[in-house]
Structures are given as structure tokens and as C-alpha cells.
Amino acid sequence: MKRAARSRRGYWWERLADEELLDLRLCDLDLRIKGSPVEAALERLERELERRHVAFRPHHWVAQEWFSPDGVPGIAIPFYLLHPRLQRLERRFMGEVEGGNQTELMKILRHEAGHAVDTAFRLRRRKSWRETFGPASRRYPRHYRPRPGSKRYVQHLGGWYAQSHPTEDFAETFAVWLKPGSRWRTDYLGWPALHKLEWVADTMQDLRDVRPTGVQRRHVEPLRVARRTLREHYRVMVGHYRGDDAEKIDKILIRLFARRRQRPGQLRGSTLIRENHAVLRRRVMARTEATAYLVQSLTDHLEGRARLLGLFVKGDRRQAMRRLERLLVTLAAKSSKGVGPWIAL
């Protein structure tokens, strides 16, 4: 058996130290979706599509990141989701695991299914699609700056992702429509975004049980051909997703917390934020005009950065909570009245 192959007990590399694991090439991980935590979520997605009478089923493969490529109606699944060992490495470098829990995983899969459906049925070529969402030919930005107060877009994934590009707007709208039990007609009542949801509902009704033709099922940039090491991969990823706005917030967090453990049992900053999400959200919403979606997005970002920076609570918990609340109030008030921070795509 080749060294890169999986044994009955797991993968040969899963017990390596981080520094050894980082020197492996991505292609040598030899990952498979079958038997992974993602397999059940993909089966659930298929059931959701079936309930909505969407006859098309996107194919999927393992890649470096989430994406659904232009011209190929499938879903690339990021490698780190397929093993807990890789999820820990992802969290170490990126501060979070995108799709690391079932709720978030299903949100992303519904979004990517929207891209695949758009491609399979060539929806973006329709005049009504362009009139509703904008031209798909619009240049895809490297970074975008959202307007958190806008009601022209649905709120599904974090970072007001629907605002980044017309194709993302469609995928986010499709995801909200697809979700079982979605109350989008009442949740978005009075929002211009409701028109987009109605367009998706009407269009998918017209395509009920219709199978697309000429569908390509090839794999784009699969992990099996990725020759860069994990170390090289994360060097590129960290460099891309760090911007000036994020660096400013990092500097504030470093002032609010301690960078080194100063006493036994000292609480991690990320733990404090995670355990008090609900309290912080309630207090910040009471002091600002911010929505729950906005406050949750900001809180999640602070938690991820505090974890990645390895910060610890300085002083007692009550003082730390007051400092956190003030920071969130400032960020939420600024975002609610104007534009949000630059976000990398």
C-alpha cells in the first residue's frame, strides 16, 4: 500500500505534528468525501432540492476552497472539512473553519447549489435575471465594501456577501428560498430584496422537475493535482484575507487583551466572546440601531481574530466584557450609518 493511501484506521498523516503536516503537499492528503463529516450534509442538500422539485443535482469534488466554477455546475468542497485534524490547522491559521458546523455547512452548500443551478439552467443569460440582479459580466472584485443597512439584498452568509457581485446576490437569494421552513415572504416584507426572492420562486416553479441539458460534470482545480504544501497554501491564504481594516481591529484587540498568559487558568479572549455571544448581541442591539445579523457578523469576526492572535483576558471578566461591548458598539454604530469594512473575496 502506498504511504499516501488511507488505512482502515484513518489517514497515515493524521497524527503528525503541525510542522510536519505543513510540509505535506495537498495532493498527498488523498482525501475522500465518502465517510467524511460532509457526506451527510451533501445528502441533506439533495433532499432539499428534491422537496423543491429541482430536478438538477450538482456534482462535487475536493479542492482547496469553496467555489462553483463558471461553466461547470458543481461544488468544490474545501479539503479541511474532511478531517478534524485539518480543521484544527485551518482554525490555527485562518481563525475560523468556514462550514465547520452543520448549520454553517448547510448555508454554504445551499449558496453553492445556487451557483450550480444558475450555471446548469443558464439563468444569468435571461434578461429578467440581469434586470433583477445586475449583469453577471460585472468585474468580480478582489475586495468589496458592503452597506450593512441596505435592504436590497438578503442576509444569509456573513459579511453581507450578497452585495459582493450579482452572481453572489443570486446564489444568496436562492439559498434563502431553498432553506426548509424559510419564512422569506414575511422576513423580507417591505424589503426590495423580496422582489428577488419572488423572482427565484417564480423561476424555479417554471423549472419544476425540468432537467437541464448539456451539463458538464468535470472537476476544476481538484486537490489531487495541487502540488503546493499546506505551509505554502496558508501563506497565500493569510496574505489574501488580511486587509487594512482587519489590521486596525487586530491592533485594538491586542490593546484590549493580553498577548501572553499571565497567570494559571487565565481565560482566552476567544472563549470569553464565544460564551457571551448572546449577551453581547443583546446589549449592542439595545445601544445601537444595528441588526442581529450585523452584530453577529462583528462578534464572530472578533472571536476568530482573538483566537488566531492567541489573546487572553486582561483583568477580570466584567472589565473585559465592558471593553468588548464598547468596541462592538463603536463598530456596529459606524457600520449601521455608513459602509462596512473592506472584505476580501
URRANOR-V57277 format. One record per pair of residues at least 12 apart in sequence whose C-alpha atoms are under 10 Angstrom apart, sorted by the first residue. I is the first residue (numbers start at 1). GAP is how many residues later the second one is. Records with the same first field share a line. If there is no record, write none. Layout:
I = GAP  GAP
This chain:
3 = 25
4 = 23  24  25  26  27
5 = 23  24  25  26
6 = 23  24  25  26
10 = 73
11 = 18  19  20  72
12 = 17
13 = 15  16  72
14 = 15  69  70  71  72
15 = 70
16 = 69
18 = 67  68  70  71  213
19 = 211  212
20 = 210  211
21 = 64  65  68  208  209  210
22 = 67  207  208  209  210  211  212
23 = 205  206  207  208  209
24 = 203  204  205  206  207  208
25 = 198  199  200  201  202  203  204  205  206  207  208
26 = 37  38  53  197  198  199  200  201  202  203  204  205  206  207
27 = 36  195  196  197  198  199  200  201  202  203
28 = 195  196  197  198  199  201
29 = 50  57  194  195  201
30 = 32  49  193  194
31 = 31  32  48  49  51  52  192  193
32 = 29  30  47  50  51
33 = 27  28  29  44  46  48  49  50
34 = 48
35 = 47  48
36 = 45  46  47  48
37 = 44  45  46  47  63  64  65  68
38 = 39  43  44  45  61  62  63  64  67  68  71
39 = 43
40 = 62
41 = 61  62  64  65  68
42 = 16  17  18  63  64  67  68
44 = 62  65
45 = 12  13  61  62  64  65  68  133  134
46 = 12  64  67
48 = 62  130  131  132
49 = 61  64  129  130  131
50 = 159
51 = 127  129
52 = 125  126  127  128  149  152  153  156  157
53 = 151  152  154  155  156  157
54 = 63  124  150  151  153  154  155  156  157
55 = 62  152  153  154  155  156  157
56 = 17  57  60  61  64  65  151  152  153  154  155  156  157  159
57 = 16  17  56  59  60  63  154  155
58 = 14  15  16  17  54  55  56  57  58  59  62  157  159
59 = 13  14  15  16  17  54  57  157  158  159  160
60 = 13  14  15  16  17  157  158  159  160
61 = 13  14  15  16  17  18  157  158  159  160  161  162
62 = 13  14  15  16  17  18  19  20  157  158  159  160  161  162
63 = 12  13  14  15  16  17  156  157  158  159  160  161  162  163
64 = 12  13  14  15  16  157  158  159  160  162  166  169
65 = 12  13  14  15  33  156  157  158  172
66 = 12  13  32  33  42  43  46
67 = 41  44  45  48  49  153
68 = 43  44  45  46  47  48  51  152
69 = 43  46  47  50  150  151  152
70 = 45  46  48  49  150
71 = 45  47  48  49  51  144  145  146
72 = 43  44  47  48  143  144  145  146  147  148
73 = 39  40  41  42  43  44  45  46  47  48  49  142  143  144  145  146
74 = 38  39  41  42  43  45  46  141  142  143  144  145  146
75 = 34  36  37  38  40  41  144  145
76 = 33  36  143  144  145  146  147
77 = 22  32  35  145  146
78 = 20  21  144  145
79 = 143  144
80 = 17  18  19  20
81 = 16  17  18  19  20  24
82 = 18
84 = 16
86 = 144
87 = 12  13
89 = 141  145
90 = 140  144
91 = 213  216  217
92 = 212  215  216  217  218
93 = 138  141  142  144  145  214  215  216
94 = 140  143  144  147  148  210  211  213  214
95 = 143  175  206  207  208  209  210  211  212  213  214  215
96 = 204  205  207  208  209  211  212
97 = 207
104 = 52  53  54
106 = 69  73
107 = 49  50  65  68  69  71  72
108 = 48  49  63  64  67
109 = 66
110 = 61  62  63  64  65  66  67  68  69
111 = 45  46  57  58  59  60  61  62  63  64  65  67
112 = 56  59  60  62  63
113 = 58  59  61  62  65
114 = 53  54  55  56  57  58  59  60  61  62  63  64
115 = 52  53  54  55  56  57  59  60
116 = 55
117 = 54  57  87  95
118 = 49  52  53  56
119 = 93  96  97
120 = 91  92  93  94  95  96
121 = 86  89  90  91  92  93  94
122 = 90
123 = 47  80
124 = 12  13  42  43  46
128 = 71  75
129 = 37  38  41  67  70  71  74
130 = 36  37
131 = 65
132 = 34  37  38  61  63  64  65  67  68
133 = 19  20  29  32  33  34  35  36  37  40  60  63  66
134 = 31  32  33  35  36
135 = 30  31  32
136 = 29  30  31  32  34
137 = 28  29  30
138 = 27  28  29
139 = 26  27
140 = 24  25  26  27  205
141 = 23  24  203  204
142 = 22  98  99  200  201  202  203
143 = 21  97  98  100  198  199  200  201  202
144 = 15  16  17  19  20  21  196  197  198  199  200  201
145 = 14  15  16  18  19  194  195  196  197  198  199
146 = 13  14  15  16  17  18  189  192  193  194  195  196  197
147 = 12  13  16  188  189  190  191  192  193  194
148 = 12  15  142  143  145  146  184  186  187  188  189  190  191  192  193
149 = 140  141  142  145  186  187  188  189  190  191
150 = 13  41  42  43  186  188  189
151 = 37  39  40  41  42  43
152 = 17  36  39  40  41  42  43  44
153 = 16  17  19  20  35  38  39  40  41  42  43  44
154 = 15  16  18  19  20  21  22  30  33  34  37  38  39  40  42  43
155 = 14  17  18  21  33  38  138  139
156 = 15  16  17  19  20  137
157 = 15  18  19  136  140
158 = 135  136  138  139  140  142  143
159 = 134  135  137  138  139  142  181  182  183  184  185
160 = 12  133  134  137  180  183
161 = 182  184
164 = 179  180  181
169 = 24  27
170 = 26  27  29  30
171 = 29
172 = 25
173 = 20  21  23  24  25  26  27  28
174 = 22  23  25  26  27  30
175 = 22  25
176 = 21  24
177 = 19  20  21  23  24  27
178 = 22  23
184 = 13  14
185 = 12  13
240 = 104  105
241 = 102  103  104
242 = 101  102
243 = 98  99  100  101
244 = 97  98
245 = 95  96  97  98
246 = 55  56  59  95  96  97
247 = 58
249 = 52  53  56  78  82
250 = 52  55  56  59
252 = 75
253 = 16  49  52  53  56  58  70  71  74
254 = 51  52  55  56  57  58
255 = 56  59
256 = 13  55  56  57  58  59  63  64  67  68  71
257 = 12  49  53  54  55  56  57  58  63  66  67
258 = 51  52  53  54  55  56  57
259 = 47  50  51  52  53  54  55
260 = 50  51  52  53  54
261 = 49  50  51  52  53
262 = 50  51  52
263 = 49
266 = 46  47  48  49  50
267 = 44  45  46  47  49  50
268 = 38  39  42  43  44  45  46
269 = 33  34  35  36  37  38  40  41  42  43  44  45  48  51  55
270 = 30  32  33  34  35  36  37  38  39  40  41  42  43
271 = 32  35  36  40  41  42
272 = 31  34  40  41  45  48  49  52
273 = 26  27  29  30  31  33  34  47  48  51
274 = 25  26  28  29  30
276 = 23  45
277 = 18  19  22  23  26
278 = 14  18  21
279 = 42  46
280 = 15  16  19  41  42  44  45  48  49
281 = 12  13  14  15  17  18  44  47  48
282 = 13
283 = 12  42  45  46
284 = 41  42  43  44  45  46  47  48  49
285 = 43  44  47  48
286 = 43
287 = 38  39  42  45  46
288 = 40  41  42  44  45  46  48
289 = 40  43  44  46  47  48
290 = 39  41  42  43  44  45  46  47
291 = 41  45
294 = 37  38  41  42  46
295 = 33  34  36  37  38  40  41
297 = 35
298 = 29  30  31  33  34  37
299 = 25  26  29  33
302 = 22  25  26
